[in-house]
Amino acid sequence: MQVVAEAADGVAAVEAARRLTPDVALVDIRMPRRDGLEVTRFAGPPTGPVGPAEGT
């Protein structure tokens, strides 16, 4: 894996994800301006499967 971007808040994360179109995005659930769940809704492709991953 290669880190291609970091974002200080959810709005910046959405902008970076739309610009860079990464295969995987790791976001924190608690972020300022937009939480991680909102980021996964707004940053992904309009028709592709996007959602939170559950860790064990």
N, CA, C and O atoms as CSV, one atom per row, in Angstrom:
chain,resi,resn,atom,element,x,y,z
A,1,MET,N,N,0.833,-1.183,0.000
A,1,MET,CA,C,0.000,0.000,0.000
A,1,MET,C,C,0.872,1.238,0.000
A,1,MET,O,O,1.999,1.235,0.495
A,2,GLN,N,N,0.325,2.281,-0.561
A,2,GLN,CA,C,1.015,3.564,-0.608
A,2,GLN,C,C,0.040,4.658,-0.176
A,2,GLN,O,O,-1.074,4.743,-0.692
A,3,VAL,N,N,0.460,5.479,0.758
A,3,VAL,CA,C,-0.358,6.603,1.200
A,3,VAL,C,C,-0.260,7.696,0.139
A,3,VAL,O,O,0.834,8.138,-0.212
A,4,VAL,N,N,-1.418,8.129,-0.369
A,4,VAL,CA,C,-1.420,9.149,-1.418
A,4,VAL,C,C,-1.941,10.495,-0.932
A,4,VAL,O,O,-1.773,11.506,-1.613
A,5,ALA,N,N,-2.577,10.520,0.248
A,5,ALA,CA,C,-3.097,11.788,0.758
A,5,ALA,C,C,-3.413,11.677,2.236
A,5,ALA,O,O,-3.634,10.587,2.763
A,6,GLU,N,N,-3.431,12.826,2.895
A,6,GLU,CA,C,-3.919,12.970,4.264
A,6,GLU,C,C,-4.845,14.178,4.272
A,6,GLU,O,O,-4.666,15.116,3.494
A,7,ALA,N,N,-5.828,14.147,5.151
A,7,ALA,CA,C,-6.781,15.251,5.221
A,7,ALA,C,C,-7.035,15.617,6.681
A,7,ALA,O,O,-7.115,14.743,7.544
A,8,ALA,N,N,-7.159,16.898,6.942
A,8,ALA,CA,C,-7.375,17.387,8.306
A,8,ALA,C,C,-8.824,17.255,8.754
A,8,ALA,O,O,-9.102,17.235,9.953
A,9,ASP,N,N,-9.758,17.163,7.795
A,9,ASP,CA,C,-11.169,17.040,8.142
A,9,ASP,C,C,-11.903,16.292,7.038
A,9,ASP,O,O,-11.332,15.974,5.995
A,10,GLY,N,N,-13.168,16.021,7.287
A,10,GLY,CA,C,-13.958,15.244,6.345
A,10,GLY,C,C,-14.172,15.904,4.999
A,10,GLY,O,O,-14.202,15.219,3.977
A,11,VAL,N,N,-14.320,17.207,4.976
A,11,VAL,CA,C,-14.510,17.918,3.704
A,11,VAL,C,C,-13.260,17.774,2.843
A,11,VAL,O,O,-13.355,17.505,1.646
A,12,ALA,N,N,-12.101,17.952,3.444
A,12,ALA,CA,C,-10.841,17.794,2.705
A,12,ALA,C,C,-10.657,16.344,2.262
A,12,ALA,O,O,-10.093,16.097,1.196
A,13,ALA,N,N,-11.117,15.389,3.053
A,13,ALA,CA,C,-11.010,13.980,2.685
A,13,ALA,C,C,-11.853,13.665,1.455
A,13,ALA,O,O,-11.411,12.939,0.565
A,14,VAL,N,N,-13.059,14.205,1.406
A,14,VAL,CA,C,-13.914,14.005,0.236
A,14,VAL,C,C,-13.264,14.615,-0.995
A,14,VAL,O,O,-13.225,13.983,-2.050
A,15,GLU,N,N,-12.759,15.823,-0.876
A,15,GLU,CA,C,-12.104,16.489,-2.013
A,15,GLU,C,C,-10.909,15.677,-2.503
A,15,GLU,O,O,-10.737,15.498,-3.709
A,16,ALA,N,N,-10.082,15.183,-1.581
A,16,ALA,CA,C,-8.904,14.399,-1.961
A,16,ALA,C,C,-9.316,13.092,-2.625
A,16,ALA,O,O,-8.727,12.695,-3.631
A,17,ALA,N,N,-10.321,12.420,-2.072
A,17,ALA,CA,C,-10.761,11.149,-2.641
A,17,ALA,C,C,-11.335,11.326,-4.041
A,17,ALA,O,O,-11.084,10.503,-4.921
A,18,ARG,N,N,-12.090,12.372,-4.252
A,18,ARG,CA,C,-12.640,12.632,-5.590
A,18,ARG,C,C,-11.536,12.977,-6.582
A,18,ARG,O,O,-11.598,12.584,-7.746
A,19,ARG,N,N,-10.547,13.696,-6.131
A,19,ARG,CA,C,-9.446,14.108,-7.010
A,19,ARG,C,C,-8.509,12.943,-7.332
A,19,ARG,O,O,-8.064,12.796,-8.470
A,20,LEU,N,N,-8.212,12.114,-6.324
A,20,LEU,CA,C,-7.194,11.071,-6.476
A,20,LEU,C,C,-7.763,9.688,-6.802
A,20,LEU,O,O,-7.020,8.812,-7.245
A,21,THR,N,N,-9.039,9.480,-6.595
A,21,THR,CA,C,-9.726,8.198,-6.801
A,21,THR,C,C,-8.932,6.990,-6.284
A,21,THR,O,O,-8.547,6.124,-7.069
A,22,PRO,N,N,-8.687,6.928,-4.977
A,22,PRO,CA,C,-7.928,5.801,-4.424
A,22,PRO,C,C,-8.752,4.510,-4.451
A,22,PRO,O,O,-9.982,4.546,-4.502
A,23,ASP,N,N,-8.060,3.380,-4.417
A,23,ASP,CA,C,-8.737,2.089,-4.331
A,23,ASP,C,C,-9.275,1.841,-2.930
A,23,ASP,O,O,-10.302,1.185,-2.758
A,24,VAL,N,N,-8.570,2.375,-1.919
A,24,VAL,CA,C,-8.950,2.189,-0.517
A,24,VAL,C,C,-8.807,3.531,0.200
A,24,VAL,O,O,-7.861,4.279,-0.045
A,25,ALA,N,N,-9.751,3.824,1.080
A,25,ALA,CA,C,-9.659,5.037,1.898
A,25,ALA,C,C,-9.862,4.648,3.364
A,25,ALA,O,O,-10.852,4.002,3.708
A,26,LEU,N,N,-8.951,5.033,4.196
A,26,LEU,CA,C,-9.051,4.788,5.634
A,26,LEU,C,C,-9.393,6.127,6.285
A,26,LEU,O,O,-8.589,7.059,6.265
A,27,VAL,N,N,-10.584,6.214,6.859
A,27,VAL,CA,C,-11.030,7.463,7.479
A,27,VAL,C,C,-11.481,7.192,8.907
A,27,VAL,O,O,-11.944,6.099,9.232
A,28,ASP,N,N,-11.340,8.185,9.734
A,28,ASP,CA,C,-11.767,8.100,11.130
A,28,ASP,C,C,-13.267,8.378,11.191
A,28,ASP,O,O,-13.769,9.251,10.483
A,29,ILE,N,N,-13.969,7.647,12.021
A,29,ILE,CA,C,-15.407,7.880,12.192
A,29,ILE,C,C,-15.661,9.282,12.733
A,29,ILE,O,O,-16.618,9.940,12.325
A,30,ARG,N,N,-14.813,9.742,13.647
A,30,ARG,CA,C,-14.977,11.071,14.252
A,30,ARG,C,C,-13.999,12.044,13.623
A,30,ARG,O,O,-12.813,12.051,13.953
A,31,MET,N,N,-14.504,12.859,12.720
A,31,MET,CA,C,-13.700,13.873,12.044
A,31,MET,C,C,-14.466,15.184,12.069
A,31,MET,O,O,-15.697,15.178,12.066
A,32,PRO,N,N,-13.759,16.310,12.094
A,32,PRO,CA,C,-14.458,17.592,12.016
A,32,PRO,C,C,-15.066,17.815,10.628
A,32,PRO,O,O,-14.566,17.298,9.629
A,33,ARG,N,N,-16.134,18.578,10.585
A,33,ARG,CA,C,-16.822,19.047,9.385
A,33,ARG,C,C,-17.587,17.976,8.626
A,33,ARG,O,O,-18.611,18.299,8.023
A,34,ARG,N,N,-17.165,16.753,8.618
A,34,ARG,CA,C,-17.888,15.608,8.047
A,34,ARG,C,C,-17.306,14.368,8.683
A,34,ARG,O,O,-16.088,14.187,8.675
A,35,ASP,N,N,-18.146,13.508,9.235
A,35,ASP,CA,C,-17.581,12.313,9.871
A,35,ASP,C,C,-17.225,11.269,8.817
A,35,ASP,O,O,-17.564,11.409,7.642
A,36,GLY,N,N,-16.542,10.232,9.258
A,36,GLY,CA,C,-16.060,9.208,8.341
A,36,GLY,C,C,-17.152,8.512,7.560
A,36,GLY,O,O,-16.942,8.136,6.407
A,37,LEU,N,N,-18.326,8.331,8.169
A,37,LEU,CA,C,-19.433,7.700,7.449
A,37,LEU,C,C,-19.916,8.586,6.307
A,37,LEU,O,O,-20.210,8.095,5.217
A,38,GLU,N,N,-19.997,9.884,6.553
A,38,GLU,CA,C,-20.387,10.807,5.487
A,38,GLU,C,C,-19.331,10.845,4.388
A,38,GLU,O,O,-19.663,10.940,3.207
A,39,VAL,N,N,-18.070,10.771,4.774
A,39,VAL,CA,C,-16.993,10.768,3.781
A,39,VAL,C,C,-17.168,9.581,2.832
A,39,VAL,O,O,-17.038,9.742,1.619
A,40,THR,N,N,-17.459,8.392,3.367
A,40,THR,CA,C,-17.621,7.229,2.491
A,40,THR,C,C,-18.827,7.384,1.570
A,40,THR,O,O,-18.814,6.862,0.455
A,41,ARG,N,N,-19.852,8.078,2.005
A,41,ARG,CA,C,-21.024,8.311,1.151
A,41,ARG,C,C,-20.733,9.288,0.029
A,41,ARG,O,O,-21.160,9.079,-1.107
A,42,PHE,N,N,-20.007,10.358,0.338
A,42,PHE,CA,C,-19.794,11.427,-0.631
A,42,PHE,C,C,-18.548,11.249,-1.496
A,42,PHE,O,O,-18.475,11.829,-2.579
A,43,ALA,N,N,-17.575,10.471,-1.053
A,43,ALA,CA,C,-16.306,10.383,-1.771
A,43,ALA,C,C,-16.275,9.279,-2.811
A,43,ALA,O,O,-15.475,9.334,-3.745
A,44,GLY,N,N,-17.128,8.282,-2.666
A,44,GLY,CA,C,-17.071,7.124,-3.546
A,44,GLY,C,C,-17.723,7.368,-4.889
A,44,GLY,O,O,-18.324,8.414,-5.132
A,45,PRO,N,N,-17.591,6.378,-5.754
A,45,PRO,CA,C,-18.246,6.479,-7.063
A,45,PRO,C,C,-19.764,6.469,-6.893
A,45,PRO,O,O,-20.268,5.829,-5.971
A,46,PRO,N,N,-20.494,7.154,-7.749
A,46,PRO,CA,C,-21.937,7.265,-7.584
A,46,PRO,C,C,-22.672,5.927,-7.647
A,46,PRO,O,O,-23.740,5.797,-7.050
A,47,THR,N,N,-22.135,4.930,-8.349
A,47,THR,CA,C,-22.837,3.657,-8.483
A,47,THR,C,C,-22.094,2.491,-7.843
A,47,THR,O,O,-22.640,1.390,-7.760
A,48,GLY,N,N,-20.878,2.703,-7.396
A,48,GLY,CA,C,-20.081,1.603,-6.847
A,48,GLY,C,C,-20.384,1.331,-5.396
A,48,GLY,O,O,-20.977,2.165,-4.711
A,49,PRO,N,N,-19.979,0.159,-4.920
A,49,PRO,CA,C,-20.198,-0.178,-3.514
A,49,PRO,C,C,-19.203,0.553,-2.615
A,49,PRO,O,O,-17.993,0.352,-2.722
A,50,VAL,N,N,-19.714,1.387,-1.745
A,50,VAL,CA,C,-18.861,2.137,-0.821
A,50,VAL,C,C,-19.483,2.023,0.556
A,50,VAL,O,O,-20.694,2.186,0.709
A,51,GLY,N,N,-18.671,1.746,1.553
A,51,GLY,CA,C,-19.203,1.650,2.898
A,51,GLY,C,C,-18.088,1.431,3.888
A,51,GLY,O,O,-16.944,1.193,3.501
A,52,PRO,N,N,-18.407,1.508,5.153
A,52,PRO,CA,C,-17.390,1.329,6.178
A,52,PRO,C,C,-16.945,-0.124,6.290
A,52,PRO,O,O,-17.740,-1.045,6.105
A,53,ALA,N,N,-15.692,-0.312,6.588
A,53,ALA,CA,C,-15.158,-1.648,6.837
A,53,ALA,C,C,-15.182,-1.902,8.323
A,53,ALA,O,O,-14.961,-0.984,9.113
A,54,GLU,N,N,-15.443,-3.122,8.714
A,54,GLU,CA,C,-15.467,-3.471,10.132
A,54,GLU,C,C,-14.202,-4.221,10.490
A,54,GLU,O,O,-13.854,-5.202,9.832
A,55,GLY,N,N,-13.507,-3.769,11.529
A,55,GLY,CA,C,-12.297,-4.433,11.977
A,55,GLY,C,C,-12.594,-5.526,12.996
A,55,GLY,O,O,-13.664,-5.548,13.605
A,56,THR,N,N,-11.656,-6.414,13.171
A,56,THR,CA,C,-11.833,-7.469,14.157
A,56,THR,C,C,-10.905,-7.252,15.311
A,56,THR,O,O,-10.900,-8.041,16.257
